[in-house]
Amino acid sequence: MKLAIVQRRSAIGKSRDQQETIRALGIRRLNEPVVHLDSPQIRGMIRKVSHLLSVRQIEN
């Protein structure tokens, strides 16, 4: 299963750790979807910045 991740809110003014997590997910701009395989590592990063993201599952 894959996850489509979209940044909905800006990371400006958030902690450096949260900004680096957004960058580690491969997100470059608002409203631009990024697709990742579902894994515990990706889920952990999503949980850390969930207030900035929207996530939906994509079936293969």
Stockholm file with secondary structure:
# STOCKHOLM 1.0

chainA/1-60         MKLAIVQRRSAIGKSRDQQETIRALGIRRLNEPVVHLDSPQIRGMIRKVSHLLSVRQIEN
#=GR chainA/1-60 SS CEEEEEECSCCTTSCHHHHHHHHHTTCCSTTCCEEEECCHHHHHHHHHTGGGEEEEEECC
#=GC SS_cons        CEEEEEECSCCTTSCHHHHHHHHHTTCCSTTCCEEEECCHHHHHHHHHTGGGEEEEEECC
//
